[in-house]
Amino acid sequence: MNNCFILLAAGKGKRFNSKEKKQFINYKYKPLFMHSIEKAKKSKFFKKIILVTNKKIKIAGVNVIKGGKERADSSLKALQYLKNKNIRNVFIHDAARPNFTIKLLKKLNKYLNNNKAVVPYINTNNSTKYVFKNKIVNLKRERVFLTQTPQCFDFKTLYNLSKKNKNAVTDESALFLDNNKKVKFIKGEESNIKITKKIDINKSKIKTFYGIGFDIHKLVKNKNLYLGGVKIPFHSGLEGHSDGDVILHCIIDALLGALRKKDIGSLYPDNKNKFKNIRSSKMLKPIIFDIKNNNCYINNIDINLICERPKVSKYRNKIINSLSRLININKNIINLKGKTVEKLGLIGKESAIACETIVSISKYE
Ligand code: ZN
């Protein structure tokens, strides 16, 4: 598939009114432009991904090239860069539209088989007027097309039109229309809004979920003690099918709770030999992947480790650092408390360690 995805992120964002250019502001927990890059990668439609920007950055699997003065200049620079690279189709997208779906890419790609230009549009609900020869005239709103991006084109045709173009155009489909060339317009997505002003950022809905976890393991001789992925010198280790890491098991259960996906036992049944002696950090991995893949973000994790010894204060930083690495979250959203039980019961006699955890996860709709 000789498709290329061109992401335009060199704009000045005059209407945005912020020190940081809008394409780089944090949006839904990542830089605005990264949403488009990640979707382009995930779609697997593209042989090449090009980011046109004036910022000096490096992103794996992405060619970064310097932008021009206006949008059309940036677009032409990207096309020039592709000149001898055997590219058949280009998808041109504005970084300010982070909310398009992979489904839309699929649809555009399908229509590109029989067309040289495919462009998504939406209609407007507003009554529409047009200034024409000093007069304001009514327009039929169902005949008004608001065009969006990504727009996709046969590379050669677009490149030739762009090279010749002398007009200031705000999208590539304008070049086709100006030259009386056919554009296939398809229904776009209402949610594919353009982030133009600061107020647009708050237009997405957030849902928050909570999850709770509890776990307890017996302490046994001749086993290493693992807590939160950290090996801790102690007289015993935690019994269990895996390494017995109560903190990680507890976090897994809390995360599954917030994701509404049952519990650790249904994911890793202890009658299955393949999970025997598995490190708990390995058990955590697919869940963290799932969270990221579903556009969910962890807000915070609060942990109570219940044991007489080891002293939590001695290992707190190590454990938090390890959790931050394993879960891929900032350590300032993790809290770890140590609770003793006044030497009472099994935990008090250092025969067991227990843990409880609560997490909060948000999802952007
Ligand atoms: Zn456990």
Residues whose N, C-alpha, C, O or C-beta is under 5 A from the ligand:
A	BS01	ZN	D215 H249
